[in-house]
């Protein structure tokens, strides 16, 4: 496996939205109110992926999307690795890439928040 971390491109929006939507279901549906789950549709993730393209970097292997991270200011705002790529160092590479982005922006501390149970 040769993992590359790169800026998200417009053609990555649809596969990223599918990966993110499935990840959100896997990680959140059991711990958030049903009303919130009802709002987290594939369409909502497609819009969020498009809206956040400039702050998103993706991990790929031979063009296949493995995961992604988004950085807002000093926070790793969103991060997810698909189930097929877990245990292969993808999360570590995305985290390091996010930390480097935060440091390059002049921040001395990086933040990452998670929901309890996620």
N, C-alpha and C positions, 0 to 999 in steps of 0.2 A: 504494500500500500504506500502510495506517495501522496501525502496530504499537502494541499496548497491552501493558504489563507489569502483571500483576495477581496477587493471591493465588490459589493453586490452589483450586478448588472440588471437592466430591465427584464431580461429573459429569465432571471432567477426568481422573479416575484411569484409566479404560480407554484413552482416546486417548493419554494420557501414557505409559502402560505399553507400548503398541504402538510409539510413537515411540522410546522409550528402549530397548526390546528390539532394534529394528532398528538403532539407533545403536550399541548395544553389540556386536552382531554385526559391523557395518561396521568398528568401531574396534578390536576386541579379539580376535576369533576367530583371527586369524593370529599373535597374539603372546602368547597365554596357553595354559597346559596344557589339553588336551582335557577333563580332569576338571572344571576350572572352567567351561568352556563348557557342559558337560552340565548344570550347576546353574543356568545363566542362561536359564531358560525364560520364556515369556511370563507364566506364572502367578507365577513368582518376582518379575518386574517389577511385576505387578499388586499384589502384597503390599507390595513396597518403595514403590511410589507411594502406596498408602494409608497406610502407616506413616509416611511423610515428608511428608504433605500440609501440615502446619503450618509446615514450613521451606522450602516450595517456592513459587516464583513462576513464572508461565507467560507466554510471549509469544504473543499472538494477533493475527490480522488477520481482521476480520469474523467472529469466533467460531471461526475455524480455528486449531488449535494449531500453532505454528511451532517452539517450543522451550521449554526450561525451565532453571531453575537452582535448586539447593538450597544453603543456607548453614547450616553447623554452626559455631557459635562464630566463629572468625576465618578460616574456610576456605570457599571456594567448593567445596563437597563434590562436587557433581555438576553438569554443565552439558552441554547438547546442543541443537543446532539441526538440524532435519530437513533432508534434502538439498534439498527444494524451496524452502527459505527461505534457503539459504546465499548469501552475497554481497550481502545486502540490509540489513545493519546490525543484524540480530537479535542476533547474538553480542555485539556491542559494547553494545547496550542492556541485555542480561541481565547482562553483566559490570559495567557501571556500577551497575545496580540492586543487584547483590550487594555491590559495594564500599560502596555507601551504607548497606546494612543492617549490614555489619560495622562501619563507622565509627559509625553510630548506636548500636551496642551498646557503644561505648567502646574498640574495638580500634584501634591505630595502624598495624597491618600486616595485610594480607589475604594469604591463601595459596591457591594452586591447584596441585595435583599432577596429573601425567599419566603414563601408562604409556609407556615407550619404544616407539616405533613407532605410537603412537596419534595 
